[in-house]
Amino acid sequence: MVLAVSLPLTFITRLVAMAFWPAIGGRVTVVDWYGQTVLVSLAYVCLYAILPEVRIAPRTARPPVATDGPEILRHLPPRLGSDLLCLSMEDHYVRLHTQQGSVLVLMSLG
């Protein structure tokens, strides 16, 4: 598959390179260019096959901290604790302030 995909890629990259560096056409043959394209493509395919754990995992929602009490405390992350000092309105968001910091939550102040 790498050999087949590298063929059109060879001509595309060679045309682009010759547009920027016209002298390169006489120094590197099409066969050499194809060989380099195959090697680079093969390296990418091998890395993709060998390192599957590097792929980005989907984000998971954080579990709410407080299960009892006011619903607004469920929006506080654990690092900020549960002692709410004040609320401030910022457009369509509410900023929840504690002694450890603050967090911006998409919700109405009402």
Backbone bond lengths (Angstrom), bond angles and torsions (degrees), N, CA, C in turn:
res aa  C-N    CA-C-N  psi(-1)  N-CA   C-N-CA  omega(-1)  CA-C   N-CA-C  phi
1 M - - - 1.440 - - 1.536 110.55 -
2 V 1.331 115.51 -39.07 1.464 119.67 179.67 1.525 110.38 -64.06
3 L 1.331 116.87 -39.82 1.467 120.31 179.60 1.525 111.29 -63.33
4 A 1.331 116.76 -39.80 1.465 120.30 -178.52 1.522 111.73 -71.74
5 V 1.320 117.21 -41.63 1.469 120.81 -178.16 1.530 110.68 -72.00
6 S 1.313 116.96 -29.08 1.461 120.41 -178.32 1.520 113.15 -70.53
7 L 1.322 117.67 -23.06 1.456 119.91 -177.48 1.535 112.52 -63.95
8 P 1.348 120.12 -55.17 1.468 117.85 177.12 1.527 112.43 -67.09
9 L 1.322 115.99 -31.76 1.462 119.73 178.58 1.528 111.19 -64.27
10 T 1.313 116.39 -33.82 1.464 121.35 177.22 1.520 111.09 -60.36
11 F 1.319 116.52 -48.88 1.470 119.86 -177.31 1.527 112.01 -69.25
12 I 1.330 116.89 -36.41 1.470 119.70 179.37 1.528 110.12 -66.61
13 T 1.329 116.97 -48.70 1.468 119.07 -177.70 1.520 111.43 -68.31
14 R 1.342 117.20 -32.57 1.471 120.04 178.18 1.527 110.87 -67.28
15 L 1.342 116.53 -41.08 1.469 119.15 177.87 1.530 111.66 -63.89
16 V 1.314 116.23 -41.81 1.467 119.89 179.13 1.529 110.18 -65.25
17 A 1.324 116.78 -44.18 1.472 120.03 -179.71 1.526 111.34 -63.78
18 M 1.341 116.82 -40.05 1.463 119.60 -179.77 1.525 111.87 -70.08
19 A 1.333 117.20 -24.58 1.464 119.89 175.95 1.524 110.55 -68.46
20 F 1.328 116.41 -35.54 1.465 120.34 179.59 1.532 112.39 -87.35
21 W 1.328 116.57 -38.78 1.460 122.40 -177.70 1.533 108.99 -128.26
22 P 1.324 118.94 85.53 1.472 121.61 -175.74 1.531 113.68 -60.43
23 A 1.306 118.63 -28.54 1.464 121.00 -177.26 1.521 112.85 -72.19
24 I 1.319 117.95 -15.76 1.464 120.34 -176.91 1.529 112.29 -69.99
25 G 1.323 117.25 -22.39 1.458 121.01 -179.47 1.516 113.06 -62.47
26 G 1.304 118.20 -34.44 1.454 121.46 179.81 1.514 113.83 -84.22
27 R 1.315 117.48 -16.59 1.465 120.98 -176.41 1.520 113.54 -94.82
28 V 1.321 117.95 -32.04 1.459 121.97 -178.29 1.521 108.05 -118.10
29 T 1.323 116.35 122.10 1.470 120.07 -179.33 1.524 109.87 -76.82
30 V 1.326 115.87 165.81 1.467 121.04 179.32 1.525 110.63 -64.77
31 V 1.332 117.13 -35.44 1.472 120.63 179.03 1.528 110.33 -66.26
32 D 1.321 117.33 -42.70 1.468 120.48 176.61 1.532 110.95 -63.42
33 W 1.314 115.36 -42.00 1.470 120.07 179.46 1.529 110.36 -62.54
34 Y 1.333 116.78 -41.02 1.462 121.76 178.31 1.534 109.98 -63.13
35 G 1.323 116.99 -43.18 1.464 120.23 178.76 1.520 112.36 -61.50
36 Q 1.320 116.59 -41.58 1.463 119.79 177.59 1.523 111.63 -66.20
37 T 1.327 116.00 -38.46 1.464 119.96 179.05 1.525 110.80 -65.90
38 V 1.325 117.28 -40.05 1.468 120.85 177.51 1.520 110.36 -63.15
39 L 1.330 117.93 -43.93 1.464 120.47 -179.31 1.531 112.19 -62.98
40 V 1.316 116.65 -44.26 1.468 120.07 179.78 1.527 110.18 -66.24
41 S 1.330 117.43 -43.06 1.466 120.87 179.32 1.519 110.99 -64.37
42 L 1.317 117.19 -40.74 1.458 121.11 178.97 1.529 111.26 -64.67
43 A 1.324 116.81 -37.55 1.466 120.21 177.62 1.529 110.77 -63.41
44 Y 1.326 117.36 -42.79 1.470 120.39 178.11 1.523 111.62 -64.77
45 V 1.317 117.66 -42.25 1.469 120.87 179.96 1.525 110.30 -64.89
46 C 1.325 117.42 -41.41 1.468 120.38 178.86 1.526 111.76 -64.39
47 L 1.311 116.76 -43.69 1.467 119.57 177.92 1.526 111.37 -63.10
48 Y 1.313 116.88 -38.45 1.463 120.60 179.27 1.527 110.65 -66.67
49 A 1.323 117.45 -36.25 1.461 121.11 -179.52 1.525 112.21 -77.89
50 I 1.332 116.98 -35.49 1.465 120.97 -175.12 1.527 112.14 -79.73
51 L 1.315 117.17 -33.49 1.465 120.53 -173.80 1.523 112.91 -109.87
52 P 1.331 119.04 63.46 1.476 118.89 -179.19 1.524 113.17 -71.57
53 E 1.337 118.14 -24.06 1.467 119.54 -178.38 1.516 112.69 -74.79
54 V 1.326 118.24 -9.90 1.458 121.29 179.60 1.528 110.61 -78.59
55 R 1.312 118.07 -20.34 1.456 121.29 -178.83 1.529 110.04 -60.02
56 I 1.311 115.96 146.90 1.457 121.93 -175.01 1.520 110.01 -73.49
57 A 1.315 115.40 126.98 1.460 120.99 177.77 1.529 109.11 -85.96
58 P 1.327 117.74 148.81 1.462 119.44 178.16 1.527 111.31 -65.68
59 R 1.317 115.41 146.00 1.462 120.62 179.88 1.515 109.94 -72.04
60 T 1.298 114.84 141.63 1.454 120.02 176.16 1.520 108.63 -109.17
61 A 1.295 115.72 149.38 1.460 120.56 -179.54 1.527 109.79 -71.57
62 R 1.328 115.59 143.38 1.454 119.92 177.38 1.524 109.48 -76.57
63 P 1.305 117.15 141.37 1.460 118.68 176.81 1.521 110.20 -71.15
64 P 1.310 117.70 145.44 1.464 119.85 178.43 1.524 110.78 -65.63
65 V 1.325 115.26 149.60 1.461 120.88 -177.17 1.520 110.99 -80.51
66 A 1.299 115.53 -55.16 1.462 119.83 -175.39 1.528 109.79 -96.74
67 T 1.332 116.11 131.62 1.459 119.54 177.54 1.524 111.28 -101.97
68 D 1.307 116.47 -17.89 1.456 120.09 176.16 1.520 108.67 -121.67
69 G 1.307 117.26 167.65 1.450 120.62 -178.83 1.521 111.23 90.96
70 P 1.343 116.82 -167.84 1.461 121.06 -177.64 1.539 111.70 -62.78
71 E 1.311 114.78 146.26 1.468 120.46 -178.11 1.527 112.09 -64.71
72 I 1.317 117.43 -29.17 1.459 120.37 -177.13 1.526 111.89 -64.37
73 L 1.333 118.16 -27.01 1.465 121.07 179.00 1.525 111.42 -68.69
74 R 1.312 118.06 -18.60 1.472 120.85 179.01 1.524 111.60 -71.05
75 H 1.332 117.62 -16.85 1.460 121.55 179.39 1.527 112.65 -86.16
76 L 1.325 117.86 -8.95 1.461 121.32 179.59 1.525 110.30 -81.19
77 P 1.339 118.38 128.19 1.473 119.87 174.92 1.524 110.38 -70.44
78 P 1.327 117.77 156.52 1.479 120.79 -176.69 1.516 114.00 -58.18
79 R 1.340 118.06 -31.74 1.470 120.40 -176.96 1.524 112.29 -67.14
80 L 1.349 118.31 -18.01 1.465 121.11 -178.58 1.524 113.02 -96.83
81 G 1.318 117.83 -2.50 1.456 120.14 -179.91 1.516 111.92 75.14
82 S 1.339 116.23 -162.88 1.469 119.94 -178.87 1.517 112.76 -128.63
83 D 1.339 117.91 10.16 1.462 121.55 178.52 1.529 108.68 -90.29
84 L 1.317 116.57 95.14 1.455 122.74 -177.43 1.528 109.59 -80.11
85 L 1.336 116.58 123.84 1.463 121.35 -179.63 1.524 111.61 -90.28
86 C 1.344 117.08 -50.58 1.451 119.86 -178.10 1.529 109.77 -160.03
87 L 1.325 114.98 168.69 1.459 123.37 177.30 1.517 108.02 -121.65
88 S 1.328 116.73 146.28 1.458 119.72 173.50 1.521 108.63 -136.94
89 M 1.325 115.15 143.06 1.456 121.88 -177.17 1.524 109.57 -91.22
90 E 1.337 117.27 132.86 1.458 123.04 176.09 1.524 107.77 -136.74
91 D 1.327 116.36 93.13 1.458 123.59 -179.07 1.525 109.83 59.54
92 H 1.324 119.22 -115.37 1.472 122.09 179.00 1.520 111.64 -96.00
93 Y 1.314 117.04 14.20 1.454 122.25 -176.03 1.522 110.23 -119.10
94 V 1.326 115.71 160.50 1.460 122.54 173.44 1.526 106.97 -124.25
95 R 1.312 116.22 129.25 1.462 120.46 176.49 1.522 107.82 -95.85
96 L 1.340 115.63 124.18 1.460 122.59 179.27 1.528 108.05 -98.66
97 H 1.323 117.01 122.53 1.464 121.68 -176.45 1.524 110.50 -107.52
98 T 1.338 116.56 134.51 1.459 123.77 171.33 1.522 107.46 -129.83
99 Q 1.320 117.59 177.52 1.469 120.59 178.25 1.525 111.59 -68.20
100 Q 1.331 118.92 -24.14 1.460 122.08 -178.90 1.525 112.71 -87.78
101 G 1.334 118.42 -10.74 1.463 121.03 -179.59 1.517 111.02 149.63
102 S 1.338 115.75 -159.29 1.451 119.89 -178.77 1.522 110.24 -142.85
103 V 1.325 115.69 162.49 1.456 122.32 178.68 1.521 107.94 -140.29
104 L 1.343 115.88 144.82 1.447 122.22 179.76 1.531 108.51 -101.00
105 V 1.346 117.33 125.97 1.464 122.28 -173.90 1.532 108.06 -123.95
106 L 1.326 116.05 134.96 1.460 121.13 175.32 1.518 109.32 -77.52
107 M 1.329 116.39 102.15 1.462 122.99 178.86 1.528 108.40 -170.24
108 S 1.304 116.29 163.47 1.460 119.10 177.68 1.530 109.42 -86.07
109 L 1.318 115.14 153.76 1.459 119.07 179.71 1.526 111.05 -69.75
110 G 1.307 117.18 -27.71 1.463 120.99 178.52 1.504 111.64 -64.36
